Amino acid sequence: MNKTYFTLMALFILSLTVTGCAQSSAEPSIGQIQKDLPAVKVSELLSNPDSYKGKMVVLAGVVADACPGDGCYFDLNDGTGTINIDLKESKLQVFPQKKGASVKVYGEFIFKGSKPYVNARKIEL
């Protein structure tokens, strides 16, 4: 009886572990970041870059274009403008097949030279 009891308990615990892992991997988001950041329009970022430079922002729009190779960047268009979303540092990927897909980006607004872009920390497709 003890052997049967322990076998059943082990199977029960294993099933809970597998179920928990399956639920956590179903999360559509990629990356880790605070979710209560202020939502910003692309036009606002581009009109007032000094107000947002170096700050974390949230943008929502569609994938307007994507890196043809390994998905290292994409352009987000929210209807007010388009901005480049860099994925290299965070190792996130959005492939060209996602062009036109709705996307939410959490990231830091920064500049490469004089070009503004968002260094993505998390994306939701």
Solvent accessible surface area in square Angstrom, and as a share of the most:
residue,aa,sasa,rsa
1,M,198,0.88
2,N,107,0.55
3,K,171,0.72
4,T,82,0.48
5,Y,115,0.44
6,F,132,0.55
7,T,71,0.41
8,L,109,0.54
9,M,74,0.33
10,A,60,0.46
11,L,102,0.51
12,F,115,0.48
13,I,99,0.50
14,L,104,0.52
15,S,57,0.36
16,L,103,0.51
17,T,76,0.44
18,V,91,0.52
19,T,69,0.40
20,G,38,0.36
21,C,80,0.48
22,A,60,0.47
23,Q,130,0.58
24,S,81,0.52
25,S,90,0.58
26,A,76,0.59
27,E,95,0.43
28,P,94,0.59
29,S,18,0.11
30,I,71,0.36
31,G,30,0.29
32,Q,168,0.75
33,I,40,0.21
34,Q,107,0.47
35,K,117,0.49
36,D,112,0.58
37,L,33,0.17
38,P,85,0.53
39,A,89,0.69
40,V,15,0.09
41,K,115,0.49
42,V,0,0.00
43,S,45,0.29
44,E,66,0.29
45,L,0,0.00
46,L,76,0.38
47,S,81,0.52
48,N,60,0.31
49,P,39,0.25
50,D,129,0.67
51,S,62,0.40
52,Y,42,0.16
53,K,117,0.49
54,G,43,0.41
55,K,114,0.48
56,M,59,0.26
57,V,2,0.01
58,V,4,0.02
59,L,1,0.00
60,A,62,0.48
61,G,16,0.16
62,V,61,0.35
63,V,1,0.00
64,A,34,0.26
65,D,65,0.34
66,A,6,0.05
67,C,12,0.07
68,P,113,0.71
69,G,54,0.52
70,D,85,0.44
71,G,0,0.00
72,C,23,0.13
73,Y,69,0.26
74,F,0,0.00
75,D,34,0.18
76,L,0,0.00
77,N,50,0.26
78,D,26,0.13
79,G,71,0.69
80,T,64,0.37
81,G,19,0.18
82,T,63,0.36
83,I,6,0.03
84,N,26,0.13
85,I,0,0.00
86,D,11,0.06
87,L,0,0.00
88,K,127,0.54
89,E,121,0.54
90,S,36,0.23
91,K,176,0.74
92,L,13,0.06
93,Q,87,0.38
94,V,1,0.01
95,F,82,0.34
96,P,52,0.33
97,Q,153,0.68
98,K,88,0.37
99,K,129,0.54
100,G,54,0.51
101,A,31,0.24
102,S,82,0.53
103,V,6,0.04
104,K,76,0.32
105,V,1,0.00
106,Y,5,0.02
107,G,0,0.00
108,E,37,0.16
109,F,0,0.00
110,I,39,0.20
111,F,58,0.24
112,K,108,0.46
113,G,78,0.75
114,S,104,0.67
115,K,112,0.47
116,P,34,0.21
117,Y,16,0.06
118,V,1,0.00
119,N,7,0.04
120,A,0,0.00
121,R,69,0.25
122,K,13,0.06
123,I,0,0.00
124,E,36,0.16
125,L,81,0.40
